[in-house]
Amino acid sequence: MDVSLDFSPFLIWLGRLPLRWRSIGTSRDLPVREVVFPARDGTQLSGWYVPHPQARAGVLLCHGIYSTRMAMVAKARMLHRWGYASLLFDFRGRGRSHGSCTMGFLESLDVLGALDFLRAQLPGLPMAGLGESLGASSLLQAMADEGGLRCACLEACFASLEEAVAARAPRRQVAAIARRLEQTYGQPIENVSPQEHVRRIKQPLFFIHDSLDWSMPLEVSRRLARSAAGPSQLWVAPWTLHTRAALMAAREYEFRVGGFLSENLR
């Protein structure tokens, strides 16, 4: 008799748990401006717009699932030093934004709303995206659905939500979690599939794999880079943990990401 318990409701609740307390604080050395704007479905999002007096492009900064805009402050500082304006924002259910996290089903609407806002601030300038984990997946889906970005840097991106669940949950629970997610959001889990999204993206993509990332096998990053319809690059950041390449391999990160953005945002 199978007496295994169904942990899927708890695991989904954990993924959707609002992270409000981590939104406190700002970066005093950046000219940040608190902004509020709607996602494409009307959900109110909050963020910081970082203008630059001689901005040559704009960059969207998209954090991971268990994070907020605070995780992207160091990258915003780096981009400002290079002459880019940026927008770092809280996804739905995170930081000061309204709504609930949907684990990738609706977050691409947040990216598109953020892109609408950034375009209004920087009319005529090229746009790029820089995302981590769930933020990277949402960037890819937004690019596949609508475009609008000249290029994107994607760190620790999963190939599909089902694979991401399988890497973090007991094997027996994966099917139950997938079914419950589909019931919750009224979409098949296959809709959250960066590997399928990249097949429709012709803009340049720069994938970053953290070599000590226990949840993201190197083969996943290789598969994403191979599947891209347009030009793609893959950098395996040495001795770095999940989404920590900018901190743990700072000099090479700046060299590689800075070079990629400079080349594609001329």
C-alpha positions as CSV (number, residue, x, y, z in Angstrom):
1,M,0.0,0.0,0.0
2,D,1.3,3.4,-1.0
3,V,1.2,5.7,2.1
4,S,3.3,8.5,0.7
5,L,2.0,11.9,1.5
6,D,1.1,14.6,-1.1
7,F,3.4,17.5,-0.4
8,S,2.4,19.4,-3.6
9,P,0.1,22.0,-1.9
10,F,2.9,22.9,0.6
11,L,5.6,23.1,-2.1
12,I,3.4,25.4,-4.3
13,W,2.5,27.5,-1.2
14,L,6.2,27.8,-0.4
15,G,7.0,29.0,-4.0
16,R,4.2,31.6,-3.9
17,L,5.0,32.8,-0.4
18,P,5.2,36.6,-0.6
19,L,8.7,38.1,0.1
20,R,7.9,41.6,1.5
21,W,10.5,42.0,4.1
22,R,13.5,41.9,1.7
23,S,12.4,45.1,-0.2
24,I,13.6,47.5,2.6
25,G,16.5,49.7,1.7
26,T,18.1,51.3,-1.3
27,S,21.5,52.0,-2.8
28,R,22.7,55.4,-1.7
29,D,25.4,55.7,-4.4
30,L,22.8,55.3,-7.2
31,P,20.4,58.0,-8.4
32,V,17.4,55.7,-7.9
33,R,13.8,56.8,-8.3
34,E,11.0,54.8,-6.8
35,V,8.5,54.0,-9.5
36,V,5.2,52.2,-9.9
37,F,3.8,50.8,-13.1
38,P,1.4,48.1,-14.3
39,A,2.2,44.6,-15.6
40,R,0.5,43.8,-18.9
41,D,-2.4,42.3,-16.9
42,G,-2.8,45.3,-14.7
43,T,-0.9,44.0,-11.6
44,Q,0.8,46.9,-9.9
45,L,4.6,46.5,-9.8
46,S,7.2,48.5,-7.9
47,G,10.8,49.2,-8.8
48,W,13.7,51.6,-9.0
49,Y,14.5,53.4,-12.1
50,V,18.2,54.3,-12.4
51,P,18.6,57.1,-15.0
52,H,21.9,58.1,-16.6
53,P,22.5,61.6,-18.0
54,Q,24.1,60.2,-21.2
55,A,22.3,56.9,-21.4
56,R,23.1,54.9,-24.5
57,A,20.6,52.1,-23.8
58,G,18.3,50.8,-21.2
59,V,18.6,47.5,-19.3
60,L,15.9,45.5,-17.5
61,L,17.1,43.7,-14.4
62,C,15.0,40.6,-13.4
63,H,15.6,38.8,-10.1
64,G,15.0,35.2,-9.2
65,I,12.1,33.5,-7.5
66,Y,13.2,33.8,-3.9
67,S,14.4,37.3,-4.2
68,T,13.5,41.0,-4.8
69,R,15.0,44.0,-6.7
70,M,17.6,44.2,-3.9
71,A,19.5,41.3,-5.5
72,M,20.1,43.4,-8.6
73,V,21.5,46.5,-7.0
74,A,25.1,45.6,-7.7
75,K,24.3,44.9,-11.3
76,A,22.5,48.3,-11.6
77,R,25.6,50.0,-10.2
78,M,27.8,48.2,-12.8
79,L,25.5,49.2,-15.6
80,H,25.4,52.8,-14.5
81,R,29.2,52.9,-14.5
82,W,29.1,51.7,-18.1
83,G,26.6,54.4,-19.2
84,Y,23.3,52.5,-19.2
85,A,20.1,53.4,-17.6
86,S,18.3,50.5,-15.9
87,L,15.1,49.4,-14.2
88,L,15.2,46.9,-11.4
89,F,11.8,45.9,-10.2
90,D,10.0,43.4,-7.9
91,F,8.1,40.7,-9.7
92,R,4.5,40.1,-8.6
93,G,4.3,38.8,-5.0
94,R,7.8,40.1,-4.3
95,G,9.1,43.2,-2.6
96,R,6.6,46.0,-2.8
97,S,4.7,44.7,-5.9
98,H,1.1,43.5,-5.7
99,G,-0.2,40.0,-6.6
100,S,1.2,36.6,-6.0
101,C,4.2,34.7,-7.5
102,T,3.0,32.3,-10.2
103,M,6.3,30.5,-10.6
104,G,6.7,31.5,-14.3
105,F,3.2,31.3,-15.6
106,L,2.5,35.1,-15.6
107,E,5.8,36.7,-14.8
108,S,6.5,37.4,-18.5
109,L,3.7,40.0,-18.2
110,D,5.7,41.7,-15.5
111,V,8.7,41.9,-17.9
112,L,6.6,43.3,-20.7
113,G,5.1,45.9,-18.3
114,A,8.6,46.9,-17.2
115,L,9.7,47.2,-20.8
116,D,6.7,49.5,-21.5
117,F,7.9,51.7,-18.6
118,L,11.5,51.7,-19.7
119,R,10.7,52.5,-23.3
120,A,8.7,55.6,-22.1
121,Q,11.7,56.8,-20.2
122,L,14.2,56.2,-23.0
123,P,12.4,56.7,-26.3
124,G,14.4,55.5,-29.3
125,L,17.2,53.9,-27.3
126,P,17.9,50.1,-27.6
127,M,16.9,47.9,-24.8
128,A,18.5,44.8,-23.2
129,G,17.6,42.4,-20.4
130,L,19.6,40.7,-17.7
131,G,17.8,38.0,-15.7
132,E,18.5,35.3,-13.1
133,S,16.8,32.0,-12.8
134,L,13.0,32.7,-12.9
135,G,13.8,36.2,-14.1
136,A,15.8,34.7,-17.0
137,S,12.9,32.4,-17.9
138,S,10.4,35.3,-17.9
139,L,12.7,37.4,-20.0
140,L,12.9,34.7,-22.6
141,Q,9.2,34.2,-22.7
142,A,8.6,38.0,-23.1
143,M,11.1,38.1,-25.9
144,A,9.6,35.1,-27.7
145,D,6.1,36.6,-27.4
146,E,6.8,40.1,-28.4
147,G,10.5,40.9,-28.9
148,G,11.4,44.5,-27.9
149,L,14.9,43.7,-26.5
150,R,18.0,43.9,-28.6
151,C,19.8,41.2,-26.6
152,A,19.7,39.4,-23.2
153,C,22.0,37.9,-20.6
154,L,20.6,34.9,-18.8
155,E,22.1,33.3,-15.7
156,A,21.0,30.0,-14.2
157,C,18.0,29.7,-16.5
158,F,16.1,26.4,-16.3
159,A,15.0,24.6,-19.5
160,S,11.4,23.9,-18.4
161,L,9.4,24.5,-15.2
162,E,8.8,20.7,-15.0
163,E,12.5,20.0,-15.0
164,A,13.0,22.8,-12.4
165,V,10.4,21.2,-10.1
166,A,12.0,17.7,-10.6
167,A,15.4,19.1,-9.5
168,R,13.9,20.4,-6.2
169,A,11.1,18.0,-5.2
170,P,10.9,14.3,-4.4
171,R,10.5,12.3,-7.6
172,R,7.1,10.9,-6.5
173,Q,5.7,14.5,-6.0
174,V,6.6,15.9,-9.4
175,A,3.5,14.8,-11.3
176,A,1.2,16.0,-8.5
177,I,2.9,19.4,-8.3
178,A,2.7,19.8,-12.1
179,R,-1.1,18.9,-12.1
180,R,-1.7,21.3,-9.2
181,L,0.1,24.1,-11.0
182,E,-1.9,23.6,-14.1
183,Q,-5.1,23.6,-12.2
184,T,-4.1,26.8,-10.3
185,Y,-3.2,28.8,-13.4
186,G,-5.3,27.2,-16.1
187,Q,-2.3,26.6,-18.4
188,P,-0.3,23.5,-19.2
189,I,3.0,23.4,-17.4
190,E,4.7,23.1,-20.9
191,N,3.9,26.8,-21.4
192,V,6.8,27.7,-19.0
193,S,9.6,26.3,-21.2
194,P,12.6,28.5,-21.9
195,Q,13.9,25.7,-24.2
196,E,10.9,26.2,-26.5
197,H,11.0,30.0,-26.1
198,V,14.6,30.3,-27.4
199,R,13.6,28.5,-30.6
200,R,11.6,31.7,-31.5
201,I,14.2,34.3,-30.5
202,K,16.6,35.6,-33.1
203,Q,18.3,38.2,-30.9
204,P,21.7,37.5,-29.4
205,L,21.6,35.6,-26.1
206,F,24.4,35.2,-23.5
207,F,23.9,32.3,-21.2
208,I,25.8,32.1,-17.9
209,H,26.1,28.8,-16.0
210,D,27.3,28.8,-12.4
211,S,29.7,25.9,-12.1
212,L,28.8,25.0,-8.5
213,D,25.0,25.3,-9.1
214,W,23.6,22.0,-7.6
215,S,20.1,22.6,-9.0
216,M,21.1,23.4,-12.6
217,P,23.2,20.9,-14.5
218,L,25.6,22.2,-17.1
219,E,23.8,20.2,-19.8
220,V,20.7,22.4,-19.3
221,S,22.6,25.6,-20.2
222,R,24.3,23.8,-23.1
223,R,20.9,22.7,-24.4
224,L,19.4,26.2,-24.2
225,A,22.4,27.7,-26.0
226,R,22.1,25.1,-28.8
227,S,18.4,25.6,-29.1
228,A,18.5,29.3,-29.7
229,A,17.3,30.5,-33.1
230,G,19.8,33.4,-33.1
231,P,23.4,33.8,-32.1
232,S,24.1,32.5,-28.6
233,Q,27.1,32.3,-26.2
234,L,27.6,30.2,-23.1
235,W,30.0,31.1,-20.3
236,V,30.6,28.6,-17.5
237,A,31.5,30.8,-14.5
238,P,34.2,29.1,-12.4
239,W,33.6,28.3,-8.8
240,T,30.3,30.2,-8.5
241,L,27.0,29.3,-6.8
242,H,23.5,29.7,-8.2
243,T,23.1,33.3,-9.6
244,R,26.4,34.4,-7.9
245,A,28.7,34.9,-10.9
246,A,28.7,38.7,-10.6
247,L,29.9,38.4,-6.9
248,M,32.2,35.3,-7.0
249,A,33.8,35.9,-10.4
250,A,33.4,39.7,-10.6
251,R,36.2,40.6,-12.9
252,E,35.5,38.1,-15.6
253,Y,31.7,38.7,-15.2
254,E,32.2,42.4,-16.0
255,F,34.5,41.7,-18.9
256,R,32.2,39.2,-20.5
257,V,28.8,40.8,-19.8
258,G,30.1,44.3,-20.5
259,G,31.6,43.2,-23.8
260,F,28.4,41.4,-24.9
261,L,26.2,44.4,-24.1
262,S,28.6,46.9,-25.7
263,E,28.7,44.8,-28.9
264,N,25.0,44.4,-29.2
265,L,23.8,47.8,-27.9
266,R,25.8,50.0,-30.3
